Amino acid sequence: MPAKSTAALSRSDLADLNAFRMVERLRSFTKAAVELGITTSALSHAIRNLETRLGVRLLNRTSRTVFPTEAGASLALRLNVGFQEIGDALDEISRMRDRPAGRLRLNVLSDGARLIVGRYLPKFLSKYPEVEVEVCVDDRMVDIVAEGFDAGIRFGGTVPQDLVAVKLGAELKWVAVASPRYLYHRGQPAQPEDLRTHSCIRMRTGQGVIYKWEFRQGNDYRVIDVPGQICVSETTLALELALAGTGIAYCLENRVTEQLLNGSLRVVLPDWSPVEPAMYLYYPGHRRVPQGLRELIALLREEIAADALRLSKPALSHTTSGALA
């Protein structure tokens, strides 16, 4: 292989070089295999073949870590430049098309997946059939650049300041909720501190800490480290447990719209429900914006705004009719 010119590189050579580049960047055969869509054993075999053809070790492997040799680090540095040039060239060609095409990788927290991606992505996929979208639902705060994602969706206030952030919708209201059966047997809390005598469904965040529930009434702000027999790491399970009468859950009001309307859940401490920053889509500004991302942002903002307008129409009609009267 060293004797080959760049023009003579085979498809296998390019695939193996890209595989090596991915392992070196992620420092993990498992993560690289997932991103490349191949098995870990196939990836390991490709790297061994590449090292054999080159006649030099590129990666040092232990049972826990993967890190490049001096030769591997040098090769990865140059490959990253070369593959970036190839990607930019392909992006430039794609922009000459009438419609976007390519692949988008999104990292989305679970609330964003349920409230935004699940609701609006179908229309985007239908409108842009040549764009492939991969969504990783993860409540951990990951480095989307290092992990190879094109964009992420997180709560405002948690987005790194060096990334471009686009607001998706209005501020978000948080509520504590419980089933009528639970409240019948245990009573309705009157103050946030009353929760210390209740069974609460605690939540461990993506950062690994147990979340302390926040409440606000005017300028009065309180944080309660609630007790509970059970702790979960996702809102969906917490709500299922709340519906079963296990205890009180804490979530975005938008996650329980249907349950509040049909009466299967009720808001606890409604006068203390805080309003916090909206969700944001964010992406690295120093990179060329990938095909389809601008279109996705435009569609999300348009659809979210249209939904907000539809929800406000009854209230507007009522106000208008009262003014005319």
N, C-alpha and C positions, 0 to 999 in steps of 0.2 A: 504493500500500500504506500510506503513512503516514496516509492519511485513514480507513483501516479501523478499526473497533473490534476488540477482541480476539475477540469472539464471531463476527466476520465473517471471521476468518482462514481461508483455504482449506487443504485438505490439503497442497497444494503449498507454501504459505507455511510451514507447520509443518515439513514435511520439509526445506525449504531452511534454515530457522533451526536445526534440529537438526544438519544437515550442517555449517553454519558453526561451530556450537558444538564439534563434534567436531574439526574442523580446528584451531580455535583452541586447544583443550586439548592435542592431540597435536603441534601445530606441524609437521604433515606431511600432505600430501594422500594420500600412499601409505598410511600407517598408518590414516588416517581412512576411506579407501575400503575397506580390508580389514575394518575394524570394522563399517562400514555395509553391507557386502555388495554394493557397486557398483563400477564401474570408476573409475579415476582421472579419465578424461576426462569421465565423467558427473558426477562430483563437482565438477570444475572448472567445468563448464557450469552447474551448479546455483548455485555461489557467484557466478559472473558475473551470472547472472540476478537473484539476490538483490540484489547491489550496484547493478544497473541499476534495479530497482524502487525501491530506497531512495534512489538518487541520491547515494550516498556510498561511498567505498572503505572496506572493512572489513579487508582483509588486504594487507600488503605481501609481495610474493613476489620472491625471488631464485632463482638456480639451485640454491642449497643450503639456504636457510632460508625459513620462513614465520613471520611475526609480525604481530600485530594493530596496526592503526592506533589512534589514541586513541578514535575512534568505535567501532571493532571491539572494543576492550578493554572499553569501557563497556557495549556491547550484550551481550557474552559474559557479563559479570558478572551482569547481570539475567536473562539467559536461563538461566543455571545455577540460579539460585534458582527460577525458574518451572518448569523441567523437573524439578527435584528435587521440587517440590510435586506435580507431576503424577504422578511415579513413586511418591511416598509414598501418594498417593490410590489409585493402582491396586494397590499392595501391600496397602493396607488392605482393599480390596474382595476381593483374592485370598485374604486370610486368612479371609474369611467362607466360602470354599469348603471342602468336605470334604477335598480333596486339593490339594497344591501344584501350581502351574502357572507357566510363565514360562521365563526363559532364565538359565542359569548360565554364566559364563565363568571357566575355570580356567587358571592358568599353572602348569605342572608340569615339574620337571626330568626328564630321560630315565629315570633309575632309578625315580622315582616313577611314571612312566607305565607302565613295564613291570611293576613289582611291586605297584602298588596300583590305578591307574586301569584298566589292561587286565584285571586279575583281578576287580575288584569292581564296576566301573561297569555292566556288562551287567545285573546283578541290579537295580541302582538304576533303570536305564532301563525295565526290565520292570515294576517295581513302581510307578513314577511316570511313566506314558506322556505326561503333559501337560507335563513339564519337558524343555526342550531344553538340552543341554549342549554347550558348545564348549570343547575342550581345546587349549591351545597348549603344545607340548612345547618347552621352551627351558631350556638350562642356564645362561643368563645370569641374574644376579640383577637382576630388573627391579622397578621400583616398581609394584606391582599397582594401587595407587590411581590413579596418573597414567596408567597404560596401560589403565585401564577394566576390570580383572578383578575378579571378586567374591571370589576366593580363590586361594591358591597352595599348592603342596606342595613343601617343601624339607627339607633335613637340619636337625636341631636344632643350634643354635649359629649358624645363618646367617639365622634369621628376625628381622626388625627388632623391637626391643623394644616399639615403640609399637603393635604389632598383637596381636590375640588369637590364641594358638597352641594347637592341640589335638594331643596326642600320638597317633600312629597306630602302635600296636604296640610291640615291645620294641627294645632297643638293637641295633645292627647290627654284624655281624662282617665285617671286610675281609680278603681273602686274595689272595695272589699265586698264579697258576695257570699251568700249562703242559701241553702234550700229552706223553704217554709217549714219543713219537718224539723230541721235542725233548730231553727229559731223558736219553734213551738216548745221544744223540750229544754232549750238552753237560755232562751230569752234574747232580747235585742240589746246590744251594747249601746250605751248612751254617750260614752267618751272613748277616745282611742285607748286610754289606759285600761278600760274594761276588758279589752281583748286578752289581757294577761290571765283572766279566769276562764277563757274559752279554749276550744280545740281549734287551732289554726293549721292550715296546710302550708307548711313552710316551703320556701323555694331556694334552691342552691343555684346561683347565677353561673354564667359561663366563665367568670373569673374564679370560680371555686369557693366563693363565700356565700353564707346564708343571708339572704336579703332581709333587711329590716324595713318594715312597712312604713311608708311616709303618709302623713295626713296634714291637710292645711285647711284652715278656716279663717279667711281674711289674712291678717298678718301673723296669726297663731300657727306655728309650724311644729309638728311633733313627729318623732321617729320612734317606733315601737319595735323592740326585739320580741316578737310574738312567740308564745310557746306552742308546741304541737307534737303529737305522737309520730307524725309522718313528715318527711321532707322529700320533695321531688325536684326534678331538674327541667321540667317542661310544663307550660301552662295547660296544655290539653289534658294531661293526666290530672293536674290539680283541679280543673273544672269538672272532670268526670267524678272525682272523689267528692267535690262539693255537691254535685247533683245527687250523689248517693247518700247525702246527709252526714258525711264523715266530719266535716268542719267548715271553717270559713276560708275562702281563697281570696287572693289579691291579684288583680289583672287589669288589663286595659278594658274600659267600658265597651269598646268596639268588639272585643272578643266574645261578649255575652249579650249582644243586642237581641238575638232571637230568644234566649232564655229569659231575659228580663221582660220581653213582650208577652211570652206565654206563661209567665209566672213561676217557672220551674226554679228560678233563682231570684233573690231579692238583694238590693243593695243594702249593705250594713254601713251605718254612719254616713248617710248621703251628704250631709252638710260638711263633711270633712274630706270629700274627694278632691285630691290635688290635680291640677292641670300642668303637664310637663311638656318639654319640647317635642316637636313632631319627629317623624322618621325622615331620614335623608338617604339618598343614593349618592355614593361617593366613588371617586376614581382618581388615579394618579394623573396630575396635569402635565407632568414632564414627558409622558408618552403620547404617541399618536393615538387619538381616540379610535378604538376598534370599530369595524363595520357593524352597524346595527345599534350601537349604544346610544347615539344621538336620537335615533328613531324610537328606541325604547323609552328614553327619558321623556321625549315629547308626548308619547302615547300615555305614559303613566300620569304625567301632570294634567293632560287633557281629560282623561277618564276620571281621575280623582276629583278634579274641579267640577266636572259634570255631575258626579254623584253628590258632591256637597251642595250643588245648586238644586238638584232634585229633592234632597232632604229638607232644604230650607223653604221650598215653594209653599207648602201648606201654611207655615208660620207667616210668610210674606203676604199670602192671600188674606189671611185672617186680619193682619194688621191693616192692610189696604182697605178692606171692606169696613173696618171699624172707623177708619179715618174719613171715608166717604159718608158714612152715616152721620 
